[in-house]
Amino acid sequence: MKQGADWLAWFMQLVVGAVAGSIFGSFIISRGRRGGYWLAPDQMPAFLWGAALFGAGMASFYGDRLWVGLTYRVIPPNEMEHSRLSRFLSLTAVAAGGGLMLVALLRHFGAVS
């Protein structure tokens, strides 16, 4: 097993995770069949950017295990190969995305100005 990060796989997981995170974030803030959004319009971009960053960080950290899981036993997914830098960047994206979503929610509910 080689040492260091597989940067192509890391970047591809990052991109797909960002897309999935933003789609999932838009489902979170939508009202469903009633239409519209429950989050204030000025807080939506921050929340969606946060969801995209959170999804990107999770996907780049866990790799295929995030999408397939550990229950697929025929050909189990390989562990994501990380270096210190790739692990740091993934966890930073998760923290920044979670922070952006939290700040957007706190601003929406008036806890932070």
Helices and strands as residue ranges (DSSP letters): H 7-29, G 32-34, H 44-62, H 64-68, H 84-108
